[in-house]
Amino acid sequence: MDLEFVRKQFPALDKEFVFMDNAGGSQVLSRVANKITDYLINSNVQLGASYKVSVEAGEKLINATDMVADYINASDSREVVIGPSSTMLFRILSISLSHQWKEGDEVIVSNSDHEANVSCWTDLEDKGIVIKIWKINPQTFEFEIEDLKALFSDRTNLVAMVHTSNVLGTINPIEEICSIVHKAGALFCVDGVAYAPHRLVDVQKWNVDFYVFSWYKVYGPHLAVMFGKLHLLQNMKGINHYFIKDDDVPYKFQPGNYNFELTYSLTGITDYLNAFYEHHYPDYPLKNNREKYQKCFELISIHEEKLSAVLLSYLNTNSKIRVIGKTDADYKKRVPTISFVHQDLKSSDIVLQVDKFNIGIRFGDFYAKKLIGDLDLNDKDGVVRVSLAHYNSLDEVNDLIKALKSILVD
Ligand SMILES: Cc1ncc(COP(=O)(O)O)c(C=O)c1O
């Protein structure tokens, strides 16, 4: 991967600052910022009118949502629900879906999720929905399928889980889990927020029922998307006005509409991936966009694995450090979101000292409240999290290691 080419696409990276809090929010592509400006200057009218500018603005947004559908491999652009944040989209989903549920019906949530895909379900206890929790093995940080199977009953309506934990960085085998969930007669709702910045999303391959992620972690603006299988969305009650028809999908889940300039700007992300592909494979012109994106993410994964390997090899050799997650860098198993704790120091002490080196990392529970509680890490102020993106360099990782070495004596 040509890192110089990549870094040039992100104007914020010109600063003398190392961004390693990317799972909190990535830097934005200049293409995305330019598209926001373009929409506001050239297309900022009410949609649905008969005049030219309104028609053109409408077309821009149809193209953008079609692009999103293709990007995530949805079979129909009506399966794409746009919303302000993943938290809000999960909430809309839980409100809409639970209209069909009865007291005593059950939902399984995981203990390694961000609360976005937990609270929206656990709050349904007020309506008599029974919540069960699938917990990771605290030694291996892995989910065990047998534990999930033991939680199923004939009242299980839905399993909610994270594709990649924003603390552990582990990639959960959601395709396999999805088929088990379906065999048990339940729906599967996946949080892809910490996965989508690193790998290509493929909702049809995985066969998930709902999949949600946030564009501000995928080099875009503060906006999120929910995929839902069309028949499920059509059969659910929406949250829009009473006169919005049931088959008006996705509008019935987008009250007050979605943000137009930000939605349009998402095409800047796919423009980037197309340019990335052409730059790296000038002699292999592919026609299919998703095949190109897949090639891009392969290069991205390999680069990320190199970064992870260097950081993990330092963390693994310091006897006072415990990595909270997988200790090997294999890109098939993890993304470069790497958390650790120190035997003697609080996570906050470490991060506040790293701040002085102009390197942005972070401590805390990252709203993975159940995980940090179950691992007994609240007294440590949570974990230190270093979350890398493909635009980080090996030099930056080595600078971080130098900073950590000066703070943490083995
Ligand atoms: C794994 C995960 N899920 C959900 C969210 C919530 O996303 P949003 O801020 O778009 O609501 C986050 C945010 O950090 C996250 O890391």
The ligand as a MOL file (V3000), in Angstrom:
LIG
                    3D

  0  0  0     0  0            999 V3000
M  V30 BEGIN CTAB
M  V30 COUNTS 16 16 0 0 0
M  V30 BEGIN ATOM
M  V30 1 C -18.5740 -0.5280 18.4540 0
M  V30 2 C -19.3790 0.7390 18.5070 0
M  V30 3 N -20.7060 0.6670 18.3670 0
M  V30 4 C -21.4860 1.7610 18.3850 0
M  V30 5 C -20.9430 3.0160 18.5450 0
M  V30 6 C -21.8420 4.1990 18.5780 0
M  V30 7 O -21.7810 4.8810 17.3580 0
M  V30 8 P -22.4660 6.2910 17.2020 0
M  V30 9 O -21.5470 7.2880 17.8240 0
M  V30 10 O -22.5960 6.5030 15.7070 0
M  V30 11 O -23.7680 6.2400 17.8710 0
M  V30 12 C -19.5660 3.1450 18.7210 0
M  V30 13 C -18.9680 4.4600 18.9480 0
M  V30 14 O -17.8510 4.5990 19.4010 0
M  V30 15 C -18.7590 1.9810 18.6920 0
M  V30 16 O -17.4370 2.0340 18.8310 0
M  V30 END ATOM
M  V30 BEGIN BOND
M  V30 1 1 1 2
M  V30 2 1 2 3
M  V30 3 2 2 15
M  V30 4 2 3 4
M  V30 5 1 4 5
M  V30 6 1 5 6
M  V30 7 2 5 12
M  V30 8 1 6 7
M  V30 9 1 7 8
M  V30 10 2 8 9
M  V30 11 1 8 10
M  V30 12 1 8 11
M  V30 13 1 12 13
M  V30 14 1 12 15
M  V30 15 2 13 14
M  V30 16 1 15 16
M  V30 END BOND
M  V30 END CTAB
M  END
